[in-house]
Amino acid sequence: MSTQHTPIEQFRSFCFQNKASNIEKAIEYFSVFGGTGWSVDMTKPLDWLIKERIFTNYRYIHGDITKITQNNKAYHSLLTALSTGDRREYSAFKRASLSRQDGESAAAFLIENGLLRPEKSQEEPADASEEVSERLLFVSPFMRFWFSFVSPYYKGIRDGDYSEFEERWENTKQSFFDSTYESLVLALVKKSFAEDSIEKIGSYWDKNDEIEILAQTKSGKTVAGTCRYSKSKVGKSVLTKLQESCTRAKLAPDIFVVFSKNGFSTEFKKEKGESLRLFTLKNLKILIEDLSAKELIAGMDKKY
């Protein structure tokens, strides 16, 4: 599994290796197979590939993963909690039924061994006495998929019964893709500010609010943004909510950015200008332009 590469580096490698052209399909397939280094036939349905490439080779893949995790119950519990929760370490410890001490020990091991990476909120909390938990993010999309959809149902999958997986996958796969979109939107925003380059970018969160995109440009401008993945077009109310979150967080952005997977209302599009930038699914296509062999990251060499 890849341990040192950014999400956008992994995504470009995946798209080059698998000749991806449809950005939405590329994101969905990458959310499952990203970080493995496997060649994936993207002309085949994703659900079919999961069963063919992962479930039929469950025992071999499981064996490789347990070597990394030392088959430690606490590590597995934390990884599952992070794959299905809000990614904040303290809430993940609770979901995994781990004490803070045991949770921090497990997190340290998983970070050191390249399964997770820590991420801090991009802004100090307004109340300096407020302790804001870090996020723990999966380095490899595949590992997040495994601990979200495979590991919890291992008995059935091991025995060829995929019914529990199929029910949960069908009900939650769209929301599962959202975190991949979020990481790629961050890369899109960074790439889109060529005239005043982004010096720092990430997310903001405190105990009350979360802002998916918070960045600072070379000239010192603050950029705040939000992402929406629903099938409906986004209206101005989304911007209003973002502005309210920024006010509560005592942030005063110079520029707002909004990503909507399925576009914007006609009224909202009229608001676009120097202080408001709008992005849709088609804008993400620039992330896979000019792909070449230099993008390729060496991954797992096992073909199963």
DABELTA-V674374 format. One record per residue. N is the residue number from 1. RES is the residue in one letter. PHI is phi in whole degrees, 0 to 359 (999 if undefined). PSI is psi in whole degrees, 0 to 359 (none if undefined). OMEGA is omega as a letter, one per 30 degrees, with the letter a starting at -180 (none if undefined). Layout:
n: (N N)
res: (RES RES)
phi: (PHI PHI)
psi: (PSI PSI)
omega: (OMEGA OMEGA)
This chain:
n: (1 2 3 4 5 6 7 8 9 10 11 12 13 14 15 16 17 18 19 20 21 22 23 24 25 26 27 28 29 30 31 32 33 34 35 36 37 38 39 40 41 42 43 44 45 46 47 48 49 50 51 52 53 54 55 56 57 58 59 60 61 62 63 64 65 66 67 68 69 70 71 72 73 74 75 76 77 78 79 80 81 82 83 84 85 86 87 88 89 90 91 92 93 94 95 96 97 98 99 100 101 102 103 104 105 106 107 108 109 110 111 112 113 114 115 116 117 118 119 120 121 122 123 124 125 126 127 128 129 130 131 132 133 134 135 136 137 138 139 140 141 142 143 144 145 146 147 148 149 150 151 152 153 154 155 156 157 158 159 160 161 162 163 164 165 166 167 168 169 170 171 172 173 174 175 176 177 178 179 180 181 182 183 184 185 186 187 188 189 190 191 192 193 194 195 196 197 198 199 200 201 202 203 204 205 206 207 208 209 210 211 212 213 214 215 216 217 218 219 220 221 222 223 224 225 226 227 228 229 230 231 232 233 234 235 236 237 238 239 240 241 242 243 244 245 246 247 248 249 250 251 252 253 254 255 256 257 258 259 260 261 262 263 264 265 266 267 268 269 270 271 272 273 274 275 276 277 278 279 280 281 282 283 284 285 286 287 288 289 290 291 292 293 294 295 296 297 298 299 300 301 302 303 304)
res: (M S T Q H T P I E Q F R S F C F Q N K A S N I E K A I E Y F S V F G G T G W S V D M T K P L D W L I K E R I F T N Y R Y I H G D I T K I T Q N N K A Y H S L L T A L S T G D R R E Y S A F K R A S L S R Q D G E S A A A F L I E N G L L R P E K S Q E E P A D A S E E V S E R L L F V S P F M R F W F S F V S P Y Y K G I R D G D Y S E F E E R W E N T K Q S F F D S T Y E S L V L A L V K K S F A E D S I E K I G S Y W D K N D E I E I L A Q T K S G K T V A G T C R Y S K S K V G K S V L T K L Q E S C T R A K L A P D I F V V F S K N G F S T E F K K E K G E S L R L F T L K N L K I L I E D L S A K E L I A G M D K K Y)
phi: (999 290 237 236 254 288 304 290 295 296 294 294 298 300 292 293 300 253 53 288 232 271 294 293 296 300 295 292 290 295 299 262 254 300 91 272 82 282 280 236 280 282 277 268 300 299 298 294 296 301 289 287 267 254 291 289 247 306 298 290 294 303 298 293 291 292 294 290 272 60 52 275 299 295 296 295 297 293 297 294 298 290 287 241 249 270 78 280 296 291 291 293 301 294 298 273 57 247 293 300 297 293 296 293 294 296 298 299 297 290 289 299 263 79 271 233 224 277 220 263 300 286 221 296 296 302 265 297 277 279 272 255 294 289 264 241 249 290 288 253 304 299 294 295 299 300 278 270 239 253 305 294 241 298 296 294 296 302 265 85 255 258 297 295 301 301 294 290 299 296 277 232 296 295 290 298 289 300 292 293 304 301 294 284 295 302 294 297 299 300 289 278 257 292 286 214 300 283 266 212 209 177 237 243 207 222 288 244 225 220 237 298 231 220 219 228 271 301 278 99 285 260 242 234 210 220 235 228 239 290 284 272 287 269 250 295 300 295 295 301 296 297 298 295 297 295 297 297 275 59 250 232 296 273 223 251 232 229 255 229 303 243 89 229 293 302 298 291 300 291 279 299 186 298 261 217 243 245 232 233 307 295 293 294 300 294 286 242 278 57 288 211 298 292 285 293 255 291 241 299 265 281 259 55)
psi: (148 136 348 2 147 163 318 326 317 320 316 322 314 315 323 312 323 14 46 137 330 114 321 316 320 318 318 316 324 324 335 313 358 139 354 331 4 148 134 127 98 3 347 149 143 318 321 318 323 314 319 318 331 305 321 344 24 311 321 314 317 317 318 319 319 337 321 317 357 22 36 125 320 320 316 320 318 318 319 318 319 327 341 356 204 4 358 135 319 321 328 322 318 316 327 1 43 142 163 319 313 322 317 325 316 316 318 317 315 329 313 328 14 14 328 160 140 152 130 154 144 351 141 145 149 322 109 340 351 125 120 120 142 162 151 116 144 135 318 126 322 319 325 318 316 313 348 320 344 303 318 340 32 326 313 315 318 322 7 11 108 12 318 315 311 321 312 321 315 324 337 1 326 317 332 325 341 320 330 315 314 315 326 328 322 317 322 313 315 319 333 349 54 327 337 86 148 125 329 135 147 213 159 139 148 197 345 331 160 133 115 327 123 123 163 133 170 325 357 5 145 133 129 143 167 158 140 137 6 166 344 157 148 138 184 338 331 319 319 316 320 316 321 320 320 320 315 327 2 42 145 77 146 331 136 143 140 127 130 120 325 28 187 158 155 319 317 323 332 341 347 137 203 327 1 119 134 135 144 181 320 333 333 344 334 343 343 24 153 39 145 175 338 344 338 128 130 127 207 135 0 135 346 none)
omega: (l a a a a l a l l a l l l a l a a l a l l a a l a l a a l l l a a l a a l l a l a l l l a a l a l a a a a a l l a a a a l l l a a l a a a a a a a l a l l l l l a a a a a l l a a l l l a l a a l l l a l l a l l a a l a l a a l l a l a l l l a a l l l l a a a l a a l l l a l l a l a a l l a a l a a a a a a a l a l a l l a a a l a l a l a a a a a l l a a a l l a a l l l l l l l a a a a a l a l l a a l l l l l a a a l l a a l a l a a a l l l l l a l a l a a a a l a l a a l l l l l l l l l l l l a l l a l a l l l l l a a l a l a a a l l a a l a a l l a a l a a l l a a l l l l l l a a l a l l a l a l a a none)
